Amino acid sequence: MERELKVSRRRLMGGVATLAVAAGASWYAAGRGVFDDRTGEPFAPWTAFRGQRGEGLAELVRAAVLAASPHNTQPWLFELHPDRIDVFSDRSRSLGTMDPFLREMHIGLGCAIENLSLAAGSMGWEPRVEFETGHLLGSDPGRPRAADRAASRASRVASVRIEPGAAESPLAEAIARRHTNRGPYGAQRVPVSALQELSRLNGEDSDVEIVWLEHPNQRESFAAHTLRATETIVRDAAMVRDSDAWFRLAPEAVPAHRDGLILDVMGLGPLLTAAVKLLPRPSAEQMHDDWLRVTREVHLAGDPAVGVIVSRDRYDLGATLRAGRLWQRLHLWATTRGIAMHPLNQVPEVIDRERVLGRSPVMERSFNEALGLRDWQPTFAFRLGFPVQEAVGGPRRAAEAVIRAA
């Protein structure tokens, strides 16, 4: 879901040295957001959720807006009713060719539904989630894509009914602390017991499962497929363009949009992040070349622990939303244990791209065979481990900005 930036040592040091001797370097650095400490309105939602009993339904939305979403697109809208909250997709916030069927968008919506449900339990309510049925945008060969394009910008995907009673979960307290960690992970492996605990979070859901890549040859194959998929994406001009549209590298872009990916969340560490902010904005092509390098040298280095969320039908609306709920639940649990998580979704993205272009499903067949998935379809892949550095939160839109009139 999110993309990373790395610069070569020569380019970094050369740029920093040039700026260091330039007149007015401090003024320039301030203008580039080098000293920004991630405070102010774009980051206020991280401290707005309290989860205290007696709060209204808007408090549940304050939890929902802190959920994970692809490229931090925050593709959600909410309607508040006396006994329920209706959750809508905002199709104007899609990743375009990176997510042609809105599969990743709906995984993000599932994440928001999970946060909302956990918050309801912490506030003394029993949430009951009801999903809409059907298939994702354009994924059904029997339905013309033109009809999908004519659909309204906002489409209801679920209702969360609020009833008396409480199903409180310890995961609720991690909602405001959960952040994607795109930096390096340490050599210590996540214990098998933790993976077993994570698997149990799936409950009795038969539509989605977690596949852990326990054998080194499986992880090696996963790494090879992920690198191949990343190379495919960076050679696809449309995918690069649509991905790049969600990078907020200019300081003024953060308060203007309150979404997307900023340098602070790329996992570079505070000193390198500050240095990179001094440099001119790289081209979209350069950024994605750097992402490929980071994928190889950081994300897949050291044989990380890897999990894949699989589904019986990758394009079923309910299954996709449940996959999102599961991902959010896993990430919250990991947060309470000091374990970092980071999506590595290049393979599912390329599978979608092959499908929408009508190409032979080369990536899907190869990946499924390598991992022995058989009747399951990959919809979300991720790494997990013990972080070298702490992750930080990116900008967020306030709950009041995503609550629509009923």
Secondary structure, DSSP 8 states (H G I E B T S, - for coil): --------HHHHHHHHHHHHTSTTHHHHHHHTTTT--S-SGGGTHHHH----TT--THHHHHHHTTS--GGG---EEEEEETTEEEEEEEGGG--GGGSTTSHHHHHHHHHHHHHHHHHHHHTTEEEEEEE--SB-TTT-TTS-HHHHHTS-SEEEEEEEEEEES----GGGGGTTT-----S-B-SS---HHHHHHHHHTTTT-SSEEEEE--SHHHHHHHHHHHHHHHHHHHT-HHHHHHHHTTB--STTHHHHH--SB-GGGSS--HHHHHHHHTS----HHHHHHHHHHHIIIIISTT--EEEEEEES-TTBHHHHHHHHHHHHHHHHHHHHTT-EEEE--HHHHHHHHHHHTT---HHHHHHHHHHT-TT-EEEEEEEEE-BSS---------HHHHEE--
